[in-house]
Amino acid sequence: MEISKKKGRSQRDMIAYTTSKRALDVVLSLCALVGLSPIILAVFLVDRFGENKGPVFYKQVRIGYRGTPFKIIKFRSMIVDADKRLRANPVLYAEYKKNNYKLPEGKDPRVTKFGGFLRKTSLDEIPQFINVLKGEMSLIGPRPVVSEELSEYGDRQTEFLSVKPGAMGYWQATGRSNIGYPERCDIELYYVEHQSIIFDIKIFFKNIISIFKSDGAF
């Protein structure tokens, strides 16, 4: 993660913050993957049989730290070749862009029944702990966006990309898909300007509460 001064903090403070944050990312991600291994196995088995049969994981190119593309990993919640089918349907793709790069709840024909359950419970996000271990993401940070979304940040794209994207973030803790652009930009950039271990801990627990309440999850 880039070392830069934020809100008057010294470079030494930022080094301490980023070092401790990376250590927590590794330890907590390993614990999560081990602890959630029964769920991972269950999803694997469901995806081996029946109408949901297909790849267990879904990978999509997102824009990460300093503009570096990477493949975010999720449990597949859609039909096979969902992205190709979306772009091949002009009406559906227009609706996708209009609705903040996500189709409205209950209106995405690509989502499977099991996938809908994974999304509602946020279980589809579990494989992102792998992205965190690889250093492509952090546990806490702005949500990684697809390339088309970067335009929403205007002349503040560099600032937005100055930190690693997160599996959990302030936008998710605030309302997730219930909050669209341009308000989402303000929320994500607020985190970039005020990031700290204390703020990260608050965001973590707010995200846990949002997951149990299923706020904005679809």
C-alpha positions in Angstrom: 0.0 0.0 0.0 1.3 3.4 -0.8 2.7 5.4 2.1 1.4 8.9 2.1 0.4 11.5 4.7 -3.3 11.5 5.5 -4.9 14.2 7.6 -1.6 15.5 9.0 -0.3 12.1 10.0 3.5 11.5 9.7 5.0 9.0 7.4 6.1 7.0 10.4 2.5 6.8 11.6 1.4 5.7 8.1 4.0 3.0 7.9 2.9 1.6 11.3 -0.7 1.7 10.2 -0.1 -0.1 6.8 2.2 -2.7 8.4 -0.2 -3.6 11.1 -3.1 -3.6 8.7 -1.4 -6.0 6.4 -0.6 -8.3 9.3 -4.2 -8.3 10.4 -5.3 -9.0 6.8 -3.2 -12.1 6.6 -4.1 -13.5 10.0 -7.8 -12.8 9.9 -8.1 -14.1 6.3 -6.4 -17.3 7.1 -8.7 -17.8 10.2 -11.8 -17.0 8.1 -10.9 -19.5 5.4 -10.3 -22.2 7.9 -13.3 -21.4 10.0 -15.6 -21.1 7.0 -14.3 -24.2 5.3 -17.6 -26.2 5.9 -19.5 -23.5 4.0 -16.9 -23.6 1.2 -17.3 -27.4 1.0 -21.1 -27.1 1.0 -21.1 -24.6 -1.9 -18.7 -26.7 -3.8 -21.0 -29.7 -3.5 -24.1 -27.8 -4.6 -22.3 -26.5 -7.7 -21.4 -30.0 -8.7 -25.0 -31.2 -9.2 -28.4 -30.1 -10.5 -29.5 -27.0 -12.3 -26.8 -24.9 -10.5 -24.0 -27.2 -11.9 -21.0 -25.2 -13.1 -17.8 -23.5 -11.9 -17.7 -22.9 -8.2 -16.0 -19.5 -8.5 -16.8 -16.4 -10.5 -13.9 -14.1 -11.4 -14.3 -10.6 -12.7 -11.7 -8.0 -13.6 -11.8 -5.1 -11.2 -9.5 -2.1 -10.8 -7.2 -2.2 -7.8 -4.4 -0.3 -6.1 -2.8 2.3 -8.3 -5.1 1.3 -11.2 -3.8 -2.3 -11.4 -6.4 -4.7 -12.8 -7.0 -7.9 -10.8 -9.6 -10.7 -10.8 -11.9 -10.5 -7.8 -13.1 -14.0 -6.7 -16.6 -14.8 -5.5 -18.8 -17.9 -5.3 -20.7 -18.0 -8.6 -24.2 -16.7 -8.1 -25.2 -16.5 -11.7 -25.6 -18.7 -14.8 -22.5 -19.6 -16.7 -21.3 -16.8 -19.1 -23.4 -14.2 -17.3 -21.2 -11.3 -18.2 -21.3 -12.2 -21.9 -25.0 -12.5 -21.9 -25.4 -9.1 -20.1 -23.3 -7.3 -22.8 -25.1 -9.1 -25.6 -28.4 -7.7 -24.4 -28.4 -3.9 -25.0 -31.6 -3.3 -23.0 -30.3 -5.2 -20.0 -26.9 -3.6 -20.2 -28.4 -0.1 -20.3 -30.4 -0.9 -17.2 -27.3 -2.3 -15.5 -25.4 1.0 -16.1 -28.4 3.1 -15.2 -28.7 1.3 -11.8 -25.1 2.0 -10.7 -23.6 -1.0 -12.5 -25.9 -3.5 -10.9 -29.4 -4.7 -11.9 -32.3 -4.0 -9.5 -33.1 -6.6 -6.9 -35.2 -9.4 -8.3 -34.7 -8.2 -11.9 -31.5 -10.0 -12.9 -32.5 -13.0 -14.9 -28.9 -14.3 -14.7 -29.0 -15.0 -10.9 -29.7 -18.6 -9.9 -32.0 -19.5 -7.0 -29.0 -20.7 -5.0 -27.0 -17.7 -6.1 -29.8 -15.4 -4.8 -29.4 -17.1 -1.4 -25.6 -16.6 -1.5 -26.0 -12.9 -2.3 -28.6 -12.2 0.3 -26.5 -13.8 3.0 -23.2 -12.3 1.6 -21.7 -15.8 1.5 -20.7 -15.2 -2.1 -18.1 -12.8 -0.8 -16.1 -15.5 1.2 -13.6 -16.3 -1.6 -12.4 -12.6 -1.5 -10.3 -13.7 1.5 -8.1 -15.3 -1.1 -7.7 -11.9 -2.8 -6.7 -10.4 0.6 -4.1 -13.1 1.2 -2.6 -12.4 -2.3 -2.3 -8.8 -1.4 -4.7 -7.6 -4.1 -7.2 -6.5 -1.6 -7.4 -5.6 2.1 -10.1 -6.6 4.6 -11.2 -3.0 4.9 -11.1 -0.4 2.0 -13.2 1.0 -0.8 -15.0 -1.6 -2.8 -13.1 -2.4 -6.1 -14.9 -1.2 -9.2 -15.1 -2.3 -12.8 -13.3 0.0 -15.3 -16.6 1.7 -16.4 -17.2 2.9 -12.8 -14.0 4.8 -12.6 -15.5 7.7 -14.5 -17.8 8.3 -11.6 -14.8 9.5 -9.6 -13.9 12.2 -12.1 -10.7 14.0 -11.3 -10.4 12.1 -7.9 -9.6 8.7 -9.5 -6.0 8.8 -8.4 -7.1 9.5 -4.8 -9.6 6.6 -4.9 -7.0 4.2 -6.2 -4.3 5.3 -3.7 -5.3 2.5 -1.3 -6.0 -1.2 -1.7 -9.7 -2.0 -2.3 -11.5 -3.8 0.5 -13.6 -6.9 1.0 -15.5 -4.7 3.5 -15.9 -1.0 3.3 -17.5 2.2 4.6 -19.9 2.2 1.7 -21.1 -1.3 2.6 -21.4 -0.3 6.3 -23.4 2.8 5.4 -26.0 1.2 3.1 -24.3 -0.8 0.3 -26.4 -1.1 -2.8 -29.0 1.2 -1.3 -26.6 4.1 -1.9 -25.7 4.8 -5.5 -23.5 7.3 -7.3 -22.5 10.1 -6.8 -23.1 9.7 -3.0 -21.1 6.5 -3.1 -18.0 8.4 -4.3 -18.2 10.8 -1.3 -18.4 7.8 1.1 -15.5 5.9 -0.4 -13.3 9.0 -0.6 -14.2 9.9 3.0 -12.6 6.5 4.0 -9.5 7.2 2.0 -9.0 10.6 3.8 -9.7 9.2 7.3 -8.4 5.7 7.3 -7.0 4.4 10.5 -7.0 1.2 12.6 -9.8 2.5 14.8 -11.9 3.5 11.8 -11.2 0.1 10.2 -12.4 -1.8 13.3 -15.6 0.3 13.4 -16.2 -0.5 9.7 -15.6 -4.2 10.3 -18.2 -4.5 13.0 -20.7 -2.3 11.1 -20.3 -4.6 8.1 -21.0 -7.7 10.3 -24.2 -6.1 11.5 -25.2 -5.2 7.9 -24.5 -8.8 6.8 -26.9 -10.1 9.5 -29.5 -7.5 8.6 -29.0 -8.2 4.8 -28.9 -4.4 4.2 -28.5 -3.7 0.5 -27.5 -7.3 -0.3 -28.8 -8.5 -3.7 
